């Protein structure tokens, strides 16, 4: 998993967001619970950011039961909470398989019709017609559009790792990755691109890439090997360093470097069916190490054996991590 330099949110807030997610996913949401969630979501900007983070990592909000989908619609359509309006409206019409930005911005095919995609817990390596290779992480989707003048990938969802090859055509077509927030152009390189809520993250492992936000008035910026950054449609955030040779997930691992337990569990949830939530009082426990993704049950058992936590299974698809 590539390192994430997003704005810091207190681990307890992330844990609270995950707990609210499970309440709304229960299919039996009481009116008072809906009101409490709306109040929690609107009470602080960090709550909205934490909710977006939970949505990204679980990738299951679009499949909420009808009752929860309706509750989410009402809350997310409230003032100052305009995210995913189209998603929730369409969910009530029975097409909740689309993500909000896919509908509202209309930039990509629906993920189910993408040229290449991976299921939950699956990764896939693809060789493109020019000899470049692309590795799709769990729950990712791309479209490929190679023309006589350009080699283009559209990242519909998730994360990809790319090793570009020299173009076989004599005039050396540029190789670009298009995301919701802009374009990443390879400069003979190995790099990863991930699509998050309202932002794109890029990490470079060899040579360099050039980033162009969607707003053409914002200047391009070059990112070199050992650097990573996030950008939105109208700005690029400060550059951070990383020490990886390639994303850990491409080799079947999730790497935690002093990561809060709540964040670690969110990342782990991308590789298993169902949901994992963390009690707020243990959300800030720190996780260090490299953990194999092939058997997430073993990872959870390891945490239970080595941390002051215990596992609870309220439902077959729900794992709660609680203080021991």
N, C-alpha and C positions, 0 to 999 in steps of 0.2 A: 504494500500500500504506500503510495507516495505520501510524503509528509504534507501536512496541511497547515498553512500559516494564516488561517482565517482569524478574524477578530475573536478574541477570547471571550467565552461565555462561561459563567460559573458552572461547574459540573452539576451542582444541585438543580440549577435551572434546566439543564438538558434532561436530567432524570425526571423532573416534574413534567416536562413536555412529553416524555415517553409514557409516563403514567396517564396523562390526559389522552394521549393517542389510544391507549388501550381502553379507556372508558368509552370513547367515541366509537371504538371498533366492536364494542360488546354486542351491538344490535338491540340493546335495551336501555336507551339513554333517557333518563328522567328529565323533565323540564328544568328542575333546579340544578342538575348537573350541567346542562347546556348553558344556563345562565352563569354558573360558577366558572366554566371554561372560558366563556366570552369575556368575563371580567378579568380572569387571569391573563388571557391573551392580550387584552387591551391595556393592561396596567403598566407595562414596561416594554420598550423596544427589544430588550434582550429576550423576552418571552416569545416575541414573533420570530426572532432569528433562531432561537432554539427549536421552535416548531418547524421552521423550514429545514433545519438540519435533520430533525427526526424524519421528516417526510422524505428527504433525499436518501438517507441510509436505509430506511425500512423499505422504501419503494412500494408501499402497499396501501397508501392513503387512497389511491384511486379505486381500490377494491372494497372500500368500506361498505357495510350493510346499508340498505336504504335509509334506515332511521338515522344512522350516524352521518351519512352523506347529507341528509337534509339539515341536520344540526350544524355541520360544517359549512354548508351553504349560507345559512343565516348569519353565522359568525363572520365568515370571511367576506361577506358582502357589507359588513358594517363599516361606518366611516373609518378611514385610515387603515383599513384592512382589505385592500383591493386585490390581493394576490389570489390567483386561481379562480376568479369569478367565472370565467368561461368553463373551467373544468367542473365546478360544482353544479352549474346550471345544466351542463350536458350530462352530468352523472345522473341527475334526476330524470333525464330522458332516455337513460339506458345505454349511454356510450361512455361510461367512466373509464374505458381503456385508454383514453388520451390524456396526456399530461397538460397542465394549464398553459404552459408556454407554447406547446405545439399547436393548440387551438388558437389562442389569442394572438400569437404572432404569425401563424400560418407559414412557418419557414421550412418545415420538414414533413416528410411522410410520417404517418402514424408508425409507432415503433413496431407494431406487428407486421407492417408491410415493408420494413427496412430491408435493404439488400442483404445485410448480415446482422445477426443478433444472437445473444446468449441468454439462456435461462438462468434462474436463480442458482447460484453455486457452480455455474459452468463457466469455463473460459475457452477461447477458441483462437487459433492462429491461422491467419489467412495470408496467402501469397498473392499480391496484386499483379496485374498484367505487366507492370514495368519491372517486376522482381522485388519490389519493396514488400516488407512483411508488416502485418498489423495484428496485434494481440488484443482481443476484447476481454475485458474483465467481466465478472458476474453481472448479469442484468444490464448489458450494454447493447447499443444498436448504432449502426452506421449506414450511410449510403455512399456509394462510390460513383464519381462522375469524371471519367477520363476523356478528354477531347484532344483535338490536334494541337491545342495551345496550352492546356492546363491539366494537371493531375489534382483532383479535388476529392476530399472526403468531407462528409457532413456528419458531425457527431450528434446523433439524435438524443443519446442518453448514455449515462455511465462514464466509463473511463477506457481509454485505449493507449497502447504503447506501440510506437512506430519505429521501425528501422528502415530508412529510405535507401533506395538503390539508385545508382546513376541512371538517368533516363536513356532508354534505348533509341529514342528519336534524336536525330542530330541537333535540333535546336534547343534541346534541354528545357523541357517544359517545367515551370515551377510546380512544386508540390505543396499544397496548402490544406489545412484543416479548418473548416468553417464551423463555428459554434454560434450560439444565440448572441453572444456578446461581441463577436468579431472574427478575425482570421489569424491563424498561426501559419507562417510560411517557413518550411524547412530550409536550412542552409547546409545541406549535406550532413544529416544528423540522426541521432537517436533521441527520442523525446516522448513524453506522455502528455495527454490532454484529458481533463475530466470536466464534465458538465455538472455544475452545482446550481443551486437556486440563485438566479440573477448574477452569476459570475462563472468564469472559466478559470481553471487552474492549469498551469503548464510547468513541467519540470524538464530540464535538458540534461542529458547524460553524455552527449558527445557533440562537438562542434557548436552550432548555434541555431536559433530560430528568430524570426522577426514577428512581432506582435502588432497587429493593427486593430484597435477597437472599432466597433461598428460606426461610431461617430467619426466621420472623415475629418473633422476639424482637430481631432486629437492626434498628435504625432506618433509615428511608429517607434517601437523600442526593440532593441536586440537583446536577447537573453542567451547567455553562454553556458557551456557545460559546468555543472555543479551549482546552477542557479535555478530557482523556482519562483513563480509569481502568480498572483491572481489578478484578473482584470475584469472590469465591467464594460458596458457599451460605451462609456464616456470617460473612463480613467483607468490607469494601471497602478496597482498598489506597489509599495516598496518591495524590492527584490530581496529574497532570502537565500541563504546557502543550504545545500544538502550534500550528503556524502555517499549517496547510493550509486551503484553502477547501473541499476535498472530497478523498476518498481518491484517490491518484494512479492506482490501478488502474482507476478508473472512466473515466479518460481514456487508458488503454492504456499506462501507464508503471509502472515500479518505481523508487522514489526511494531512494537510499542516501545517508545523511548520516553519514559516518565509520563505516560499518557493517563489521564483520569479514567477511572473505571467506567464511568458513564459513556465517555467517548469511545473507549475500546469496545464496549458492548454494542454500540451503534454500528461501528465498522464491522464487527463480527456478524451482525444481523444481515449484512448484505450477502452472506454466503450460506444461509440456512433458511428453510421455510419457517413461517411463523414469526413470533415476536420475542424480543428480549427486553426486559425493563429492569431498572436498577433503583433501589430505594434511595431517596435523596440523601439520607444520613451517611451512606457509604459511597456516594457518587465521586468523591474526591480521592478515594484510594488510588495510589499510583501503580501503574502496570509497566513492567520492563521485561523485554525478552522477545523472542521470535516464536510464533505459534503456527503450527500447520493448519491449513484450511480444509484438508480432506475430511477431517472428523471434528466438527465443531462441538459435538457432545463431549469429546475428550478434553477440549480446551476448557469448557465450562466446568467439567469435573476437576481439572487441574486448579482452576481458580478456587473452587470450593475447598480443595484440600490444602491450599497454601495461603489463603487469605481468610480473614475473619468474616466469612460470608457463607450463606447456605442457599441452596436452590429450591424454589417452590414451583409447582406445575399446576396453576389454577385451572388451566385448560390444556388439551393436548398440543395446541399450537403456541402456547404462551409459557415462557420461562421467566420467573421473577427471581432476581438476585437480591437477597435480603441480608441484613446483619445477623450474624450468628449469636 
